[in-house]
Amino acid sequence: MLAFFPLTHLPGSMTAARLRGLSPFLWFAIMTMACKQLDAQNVMSQAATQYVAQRMIVEWDKSLDLLQGLLCILAW
């Protein structure tokens, strides 16, 4: 998917567990986009929206993880 989402580069040595530890929201955004079941995808998308609203609007959190995950979801 790198051709469609050139927002971040994940090296070939990056595992899902390591990405989840380093950038949990980016990992969740990738899992949301890669989900094949539409019902689960909709639920995950709504959860991502609520998470971003809580972290960015209520808590005023700013992080690269949130930015990359949000850009992925918006581009998707």
Biopython code that builds the backbone (N, CA, C, O; Angstrom):
import numpy as np
from Bio.PDB.StructureBuilder import StructureBuilder

atoms = [
    (1, "MET", "N", (0.818, -1.208, 0.000)),
    (1, "MET", "CA", (0.000, 0.000, 0.000)),
    (1, "MET", "C", (0.857, 1.265, 0.000)),
    (1, "MET", "O", (0.318, 2.371, 0.058)),
    (2, "LEU", "N", (2.168, 1.123, -0.063)),
    (2, "LEU", "CA", (3.050, 2.281, -0.007)),
    (2, "LEU", "C", (2.798, 3.244, -1.160)),
    (2, "LEU", "O", (2.930, 4.457, -0.995)),
    (3, "ALA", "N", (2.435, 2.713, -2.329)),
    (3, "ALA", "CA", (2.170, 3.591, -3.477)),
    (3, "ALA", "C", (0.953, 4.486, -3.238)),
    (3, "ALA", "O", (0.892, 5.601, -3.755)),
    (4, "PHE", "N", (-0.010, 4.005, -2.461)),
    (4, "PHE", "CA", (-1.232, 4.761, -2.207)),
    (4, "PHE", "C", (-1.153, 5.626, -0.959)),
    (4, "PHE", "O", (-1.842, 6.642, -0.864)),
    (5, "PHE", "N", (-0.333, 5.238, -0.014)),
    (5, "PHE", "CA", (-0.192, 5.962, 1.246)),
    (5, "PHE", "C", (1.280, 6.241, 1.536)),
    (5, "PHE", "O", (1.864, 5.601, 2.410)),
    (6, "PRO", "N", (1.892, 7.187, 0.817)),
    (6, "PRO", "CA", (3.316, 7.466, 1.043)),
    (6, "PRO", "C", (3.544, 8.386, 2.249)),
    (6, "PRO", "O", (4.425, 9.245, 2.219)),
    (7, "LEU", "N", (2.756, 8.205, 3.295)),
    (7, "LEU", "CA", (2.836, 9.075, 4.464)),
    (7, "LEU", "C", (3.923, 8.638, 5.426)),
    (7, "LEU", "O", (4.513, 9.463, 6.124)),
    (8, "THR", "N", (4.181, 7.372, 5.461)),
    (8, "THR", "CA", (5.183, 6.836, 6.359)),
    (8, "THR", "C", (5.774, 5.583, 5.731)),
    (8, "THR", "O", (5.108, 4.884, 4.968)),
    (9, "HIS", "N", (7.008, 5.313, 6.053)),
    (9, "HIS", "CA", (7.667, 4.119, 5.536)),
    (9, "HIS", "C", (7.885, 3.157, 6.690)),
    (9, "HIS", "O", (8.479, 3.512, 7.708)),
    (10, "LEU", "N", (7.405, 1.949, 6.521)),
    (10, "LEU", "CA", (7.625, 0.905, 7.509)),
    (10, "LEU", "C", (8.661, -0.052, 6.937)),
    (10, "LEU", "O", (8.420, -0.670, 5.900)),
    (11, "PRO", "N", (9.803, -0.183, 7.590)),
    (11, "PRO", "CA", (10.826, -1.084, 7.061)),
    (11, "PRO", "C", (10.348, -2.531, 7.062)),
    (11, "PRO", "O", (9.431, -2.885, 7.803)),
    (12, "GLY", "N", (10.963, -3.358, 6.240)),
    (12, "GLY", "CA", (10.581, -4.762, 6.144)),
    (12, "GLY", "C", (10.776, -5.523, 7.441)),
    (12, "GLY", "O", (10.133, -6.549, 7.661)),
    (13, "SER", "N", (11.653, -5.032, 8.298)),
    (13, "SER", "CA", (11.910, -5.709, 9.574)),
    (13, "SER", "C", (10.885, -5.342, 10.654)),
    (13, "SER", "O", (10.905, -5.915, 11.743)),
    (14, "MET", "N", (9.998, -4.402, 10.362)),
    (14, "MET", "CA", (8.992, -3.973, 11.335)),
    (14, "MET", "C", (7.907, -5.042, 11.461)),
    (14, "MET", "O", (7.300, -5.442, 10.468)),
    (15, "THR", "N", (7.675, -5.489, 12.667)),
    (15, "THR", "CA", (6.610, -6.451, 12.920)),
    (15, "THR", "C", (5.370, -5.699, 13.416)),
    (15, "THR", "O", (5.452, -4.550, 13.852)),
    (16, "ALA", "N", (4.241, -6.366, 13.338)),
    (16, "ALA", "CA", (3.005, -5.745, 13.815)),
    (16, "ALA", "C", (3.077, -5.464, 15.308)),
    (16, "ALA", "O", (2.597, -4.429, 15.770)),
    (17, "ALA", "N", (3.673, -6.375, 16.061)),
    (17, "ALA", "CA", (3.784, -6.180, 17.514)),
    (17, "ALA", "C", (4.680, -4.979, 17.837)),
    (17, "ALA", "O", (4.382, -4.206, 18.748)),
    (18, "ARG", "N", (5.756, -4.828, 17.101)),
    (18, "ARG", "CA", (6.663, -3.700, 17.344)),
    (18, "ARG", "C", (5.994, -2.378, 16.951)),
    (18, "ARG", "O", (6.115, -1.385, 17.668)),
    (19, "LEU", "N", (5.290, -2.364, 15.816)),
    (19, "LEU", "CA", (4.581, -1.150, 15.399)),
    (19, "LEU", "C", (3.508, -0.786, 16.415)),
    (19, "LEU", "O", (3.306, 0.389, 16.718)),
    (20, "ARG", "N", (2.827, -1.789, 16.936)),
    (20, "ARG", "CA", (1.789, -1.529, 17.940)),
    (20, "ARG", "C", (2.385, -0.912, 19.199)),
    (20, "ARG", "O", (1.757, -0.067, 19.837)),
    (21, "GLY", "N", (3.587, -1.331, 19.553)),
    (21, "GLY", "CA", (4.246, -0.761, 20.722)),
    (21, "GLY", "C", (4.751, 0.652, 20.485)),
    (21, "GLY", "O", (4.693, 1.490, 21.386)),
    (22, "LEU", "N", (5.250, 0.929, 19.274)),
    (22, "LEU", "CA", (5.810, 2.241, 18.967)),
    (22, "LEU", "C", (4.741, 3.264, 18.591)),
    (22, "LEU", "O", (4.780, 4.402, 19.057)),
    (23, "SER", "N", (3.801, 2.869, 17.763)),
    (23, "SER", "CA", (2.762, 3.782, 17.265)),
    (23, "SER", "C", (1.409, 3.090, 17.294)),
    (23, "SER", "O", (0.945, 2.604, 16.262)),
    (24, "PRO", "N", (0.768, 3.034, 18.453)),
    (24, "PRO", "CA", (-0.474, 2.258, 18.556)),
    (24, "PRO", "C", (-1.613, 2.781, 17.680)),
    (24, "PRO", "O", (-2.384, 1.982, 17.148)),
    (25, "PHE", "N", (-1.740, 4.093, 17.517)),
    (25, "PHE", "CA", (-2.846, 4.590, 16.708)),
    (25, "PHE", "C", (-2.594, 4.364, 15.223)),
    (25, "PHE", "O", (-3.528, 4.059, 14.482)),
    (26, "LEU", "N", (-1.359, 4.508, 14.779)),
    (26, "LEU", "CA", (-1.029, 4.201, 13.387)),
    (26, "LEU", "C", (-1.301, 2.728, 13.107)),
    (26, "LEU", "O", (-1.836, 2.384, 12.053)),
    (27, "TRP", "N", (-0.938, 1.864, 14.040)),
    (27, "TRP", "CA", (-1.211, 0.431, 13.887)),
    (27, "TRP", "C", (-2.723, 0.193, 13.762)),
    (27, "TRP", "O", (-3.164, -0.581, 12.913)),
    (28, "PHE", "N", (-3.507, 0.860, 14.610)),
    (28, "PHE", "CA", (-4.957, 0.690, 14.567)),
    (28, "PHE", "C", (-5.530, 1.206, 13.249)),
    (28, "PHE", "O", (-6.447, 0.602, 12.693)),
    (29, "ALA", "N", (-4.994, 2.321, 12.747)),
    (29, "ALA", "CA", (-5.453, 2.860, 11.472)),
    (29, "ALA", "C", (-5.154, 1.884, 10.337)),
    (29, "ALA", "O", (-5.994, 1.683, 9.460)),
    (30, "ILE", "N", (-3.991, 1.290, 10.342)),
    (30, "ILE", "CA", (-3.629, 0.307, 9.322)),
    (30, "ILE", "C", (-4.528, -0.919, 9.428)),
    (30, "ILE", "O", (-4.977, -1.447, 8.410)),
    (31, "MET", "N", (-4.792, -1.372, 10.632)),
    (31, "MET", "CA", (-5.671, -2.532, 10.819)),
    (31, "MET", "C", (-7.098, -2.198, 10.362)),
    (31, "MET", "O", (-7.789, -3.058, 9.815)),
    (32, "THR", "N", (-7.531, -0.982, 10.578)),
    (32, "THR", "CA", (-8.864, -0.562, 10.133)),
    (32, "THR", "C", (-8.952, -0.581, 8.616)),
    (32, "THR", "O", (-9.930, -1.074, 8.055)),
    (33, "MET", "N", (-7.944, -0.051, 7.957)),
    (33, "MET", "CA", (-7.949, -0.017, 6.491)),
    (33, "MET", "C", (-7.826, -1.411, 5.889)),
    (33, "MET", "O", (-8.383, -1.676, 4.823)),
    (34, "ALA", "N", (-7.107, -2.299, 6.556)),
    (34, "ALA", "CA", (-6.864, -3.634, 6.010)),
    (34, "ALA", "C", (-7.984, -4.619, 6.316)),
    (34, "ALA", "O", (-7.999, -5.722, 5.769)),
    (35, "CYS", "N", (-8.916, -4.244, 7.174)),
    (35, "CYS", "CA", (-10.007, -5.141, 7.560)),
    (35, "CYS", "C", (-10.912, -5.417, 6.353)),
    (35, "CYS", "O", (-11.295, -4.492, 5.637)),
    (36, "LYS", "N", (-11.243, -6.664, 6.136)),
    (36, "LYS", "CA", (-12.054, -7.064, 4.985)),
    (36, "LYS", "C", (-13.558, -7.044, 5.273)),
    (36, "LYS", "O", (-14.358, -6.948, 4.342)),
    (37, "GLN", "N", (-13.953, -7.133, 6.543)),
    (37, "GLN", "CA", (-15.369, -7.162, 6.900)),
    (37, "GLN", "C", (-15.880, -5.735, 7.088)),
    (37, "GLN", "O", (-15.354, -4.987, 7.912)),
    (38, "LEU", "N", (-16.888, -5.369, 6.335)),
    (38, "LEU", "CA", (-17.392, -3.997, 6.366)),
    (38, "LEU", "C", (-17.968, -3.599, 7.719)),
    (38, "LEU", "O", (-17.788, -2.464, 8.159)),
    (39, "ASP", "N", (-18.658, -4.522, 8.381)),
    (39, "ASP", "CA", (-19.227, -4.197, 9.697)),
    (39, "ASP", "C", (-18.122, -3.892, 10.702)),
    (39, "ASP", "O", (-18.197, -2.906, 11.435)),
    (40, "ALA", "N", (-17.106, -4.734, 10.733)),
    (40, "ALA", "CA", (-15.981, -4.524, 11.646)),
    (40, "ALA", "C", (-15.222, -3.258, 11.273)),
    (40, "ALA", "O", (-14.760, -2.528, 12.150)),
    (41, "GLN", "N", (-15.091, -2.997, 9.983)),
    (41, "GLN", "CA", (-14.402, -1.805, 9.513)),
    (41, "GLN", "C", (-15.130, -0.540, 9.961)),
    (41, "GLN", "O", (-14.489, 0.428, 10.370)),
    (42, "ASN", "N", (-16.447, -0.536, 9.889)),
    (42, "ASN", "CA", (-17.227, 0.612, 10.344)),
    (42, "ASN", "C", (-17.086, 0.836, 11.846)),
    (42, "ASN", "O", (-16.952, 1.973, 12.298)),
    (43, "VAL", "N", (-17.115, -0.238, 12.609)),
    (43, "VAL", "CA", (-16.961, -0.127, 14.065)),
    (43, "VAL", "C", (-15.569, 0.408, 14.408)),
    (43, "VAL", "O", (-15.426, 1.274, 15.272)),
    (44, "MET", "N", (-14.553, -0.111, 13.730)),
    (44, "MET", "CA", (-13.181, 0.341, 13.992)),
    (44, "MET", "C", (-13.003, 1.799, 13.577)),
    (44, "MET", "O", (-12.298, 2.551, 14.250)),
    (45, "SER", "N", (-13.628, 2.202, 12.491)),
    (45, "SER", "CA", (-13.540, 3.588, 12.036)),
    (45, "SER", "C", (-14.189, 4.535, 13.042)),
    (45, "SER", "O", (-13.651, 5.605, 13.325)),
    (46, "GLN", "N", (-15.340, 4.146, 13.581)),
    (46, "GLN", "CA", (-15.997, 4.969, 14.601)),
    (46, "GLN", "C", (-15.159, 5.038, 15.876)),
    (46, "GLN", "O", (-15.084, 6.088, 16.513)),
    (47, "ALA", "N", (-14.529, 3.922, 16.249)),
    (47, "ALA", "CA", (-13.664, 3.909, 17.428)),
    (47, "ALA", "C", (-12.461, 4.822, 17.217)),
    (47, "ALA", "O", (-12.038, 5.518, 18.141)),
    (48, "ALA", "N", (-11.913, 4.821, 16.014)),
    (48, "ALA", "CA", (-10.782, 5.692, 15.705)),
    (48, "ALA", "C", (-11.192, 7.156, 15.797)),
    (48, "ALA", "O", (-10.441, 7.979, 16.320)),
    (49, "THR", "N", (-12.373, 7.486, 15.296)),
    (49, "THR", "CA", (-12.872, 8.854, 15.354)),
    (49, "THR", "C", (-13.041, 9.310, 16.803)),
    (49, "THR", "O", (-12.655, 10.425, 17.153)),
    (50, "GLN", "N", (-13.608, 8.461, 17.630)),
    (50, "GLN", "CA", (-13.790, 8.798, 19.041)),
    (50, "GLN", "C", (-12.449, 8.952, 19.755)),
    (50, "GLN", "O", (-12.282, 9.840, 20.590)),
    (51, "TYR", "N", (-11.491, 8.078, 19.421)),
    (51, "TYR", "CA", (-10.169, 8.141, 20.040)),
    (51, "TYR", "C", (-9.472, 9.452, 19.678)),
    (51, "TYR", "O", (-8.894, 10.112, 20.541)),
    (52, "VAL", "N", (-9.530, 9.825, 18.402)),
    (52, "VAL", "CA", (-8.892, 11.071, 17.958)),
    (52, "VAL", "C", (-9.561, 12.264, 18.623)),
    (52, "VAL", "O", (-8.875, 13.180, 19.076)),
    (53, "ALA", "N", (-10.874, 12.268, 18.690)),
    (53, "ALA", "CA", (-11.585, 13.365, 19.337)),
    (53, "ALA", "C", (-11.185, 13.483, 20.802)),
    (53, "ALA", "O", (-10.965, 14.590, 21.294)),
    (54, "GLN", "N", (-11.089, 12.378, 21.494)),
    (54, "GLN", "CA", (-10.708, 12.395, 22.906)),
    (54, "GLN", "C", (-9.283, 12.907, 23.083)),
    (54, "GLN", "O", (-9.031, 13.788, 23.906)),
    (55, "ARG", "N", (-8.368, 12.360, 22.319)),
    (55, "ARG", "CA", (-6.953, 12.705, 22.501)),
    (55, "ARG", "C", (-6.613, 14.108, 22.005)),
    (55, "ARG", "O", (-5.888, 14.839, 22.679)),
    (56, "MET", "N", (-7.126, 14.492, 20.841)),
    (56, "MET", "CA", (-6.717, 15.775, 20.263)),
    (56, "MET", "C", (-7.563, 16.950, 20.736)),
    (56, "MET", "O", (-7.032, 18.041, 20.944)),
    (57, "ILE", "N", (-8.855, 16.753, 20.909)),
    (57, "ILE", "CA", (-9.728, 17.876, 21.256)),
    (57, "ILE", "C", (-9.867, 18.031, 22.766)),
    (57, "ILE", "O", (-9.755, 19.139, 23.290)),
    (58, "VAL", "N", (-10.109, 16.937, 23.458)),
    (58, "VAL", "CA", (-10.320, 17.021, 24.903)),
    (58, "VAL", "C", (-8.988, 17.136, 25.651)),
    (58, "VAL", "O", (-8.837, 17.995, 26.520)),
    (59, "GLU", "N", (-8.022, 16.273, 25.314)),
    (59, "GLU", "CA", (-6.753, 16.238, 26.048)),
    (59, "GLU", "C", (-5.661, 17.121, 25.439)),
    (59, "GLU", "O", (-4.592, 17.260, 26.035)),
    (60, "TRP", "N", (-5.899, 17.717, 24.278)),
    (60, "TRP", "CA", (-4.928, 18.556, 23.583)),
    (60, "TRP", "C", (-3.606, 17.845, 23.357)),
    (60, "TRP", "O", (-2.542, 18.453, 23.474)),
    (61, "ASP", "N", (-3.668, 16.571, 23.038)),
    (61, "ASP", "CA", (-2.459, 15.780, 22.802)),
    (61, "ASP", "C", (-1.992, 15.993, 21.368)),
    (61, "ASP", "O", (-2.801, 16.020, 20.441)),
    (62, "LYS", "N", (-0.699, 16.140, 21.196)),
    (62, "LYS", "CA", (-0.117, 16.279, 19.861)),
    (62, "LYS", "C", (1.000, 15.260, 19.739)),
    (62, "LYS", "O", (1.949, 15.274, 20.523)),
    (63, "SER", "N", (0.890, 14.374, 18.758)),
    (63, "SER", "CA", (1.943, 13.393, 18.559)),
    (63, "SER", "C", (2.009, 12.987, 17.092)),
    (63, "SER", "O", (1.033, 13.115, 16.353)),
    (64, "LEU", "N", (3.157, 12.504, 16.690)),
    (64, "LEU", "CA", (3.340, 12.038, 15.320)),
    (64, "LEU", "C", (2.478, 10.812, 15.060)),
    (64, "LEU", "O", (1.985, 10.624, 13.948)),
    (65, "ASP", "N", (2.295, 9.984, 16.069)),
    (65, "ASP", "CA", (1.463, 8.786, 15.940)),
    (65, "ASP", "C", (0.031, 9.170, 15.565)),
    (65, "ASP", "O", (-0.547, 8.582, 14.651)),
    (66, "LEU", "N", (-0.536, 10.138, 16.253)),
    (66, "LEU", "CA", (-1.900, 10.594, 15.937)),
    (66, "LEU", "C", (-1.975, 11.212, 14.543)),
    (66, "LEU", "O", (-2.927, 10.972, 13.801)),
    (67, "LEU", "N", (-0.975, 12.000, 14.197)),
    (67, "LEU", "CA", (-0.970, 12.637, 12.882)),
    (67, "LEU", "C", (-0.906, 11.604, 11.763)),
    (67, "LEU", "O", (-1.682, 11.673, 10.809)),
    (68, "GLN", "N", (0.011, 10.650, 11.872)),
    (68, "GLN", "CA", (0.148, 9.640, 10.821)),
    (68, "GLN", "C", (-1.100, 8.770, 10.715)),
    (68, "GLN", "O", (-1.563, 8.483, 9.612)),
    (69, "GLY", "N", (-1.641, 8.353, 11.844)),
    (69, "GLY", "CA", (-2.856, 7.545, 11.825)),
    (69, "GLY", "C", (-4.039, 8.305, 11.249)),
    (69, "GLY", "O", (-4.818, 7.754, 10.471)),
    (70, "LEU", "N", (-4.172, 9.561, 11.626)),
    (70, "LEU", "CA", (-5.268, 10.381, 11.119)),
    (70, "LEU", "C", (-5.134, 10.610, 9.613)),
    (70, "LEU", "O", (-6.127, 10.546, 8.888)),
    (71, "LEU", "N", (-3.926, 10.874, 9.141)),
    (71, "LEU", "CA", (-3.715, 11.046, 7.700)),
    (71, "LEU", "C", (-4.036, 9.783, 6.927)),
    (71, "LEU", "O", (-4.609, 9.848, 5.839)),
    (72, "CYS", "N", (-3.676, 8.642, 7.474)),
    (72, "CYS", "CA", (-4.001, 7.370, 6.816)),
    (72, "CYS", "C", (-5.513, 7.177, 6.711)),
    (72, "CYS", "O", (-6.032, 6.809, 5.657)),
    (73, "ILE", "N", (-6.207, 7.431, 7.814)),
    (73, "ILE", "CA", (-7.664, 7.232, 7.805)),
    (73, "ILE", "C", (-8.335, 8.244, 6.874)),
    (73, "ILE", "O", (-9.269, 7.885, 6.157)),
    (74, "LEU", "N", (-7.888, 9.480, 6.869)),
    (74, "LEU", "CA", (-8.496, 10.483, 5.993)),
    (74, "LEU", "C", (-8.209, 10.188, 4.525)),
    (74, "LEU", "O", (-9.072, 10.414, 3.676)),
    (75, "ALA", "N", (-7.027, 9.693, 4.212)),
    (75, "ALA", "CA", (-6.685, 9.364, 2.824)),
    (75, "ALA", "C", (-7.407, 8.111, 2.345)),
    (75, "ALA", "O", (-7.633, 7.936, 1.148)),
    (76, "TRP", "N", (-7.766, 7.245, 3.281)),
    (76, "TRP", "CA", (-8.433, 5.982, 2.951)),
    (76, "TRP", "C", (-9.832, 6.278, 2.508)),
    (76, "TRP", "O", (-10.583, 5.360, 2.179)),
]
sb = StructureBuilder()
sb.init_structure("model")
sb.init_model(0)
sb.init_chain("A")
sb.init_seg("    ")
for serial, (resi, resn, name, xyz) in enumerate(atoms, 1):
    if name == "N":
        sb.init_residue(resn, " ", resi, " ")
    sb.init_atom(name, np.array(xyz, "f"), 0.0, 1.0, " ", f" {name:<3s}", serial, name[0])
structure = sb.get_structure()
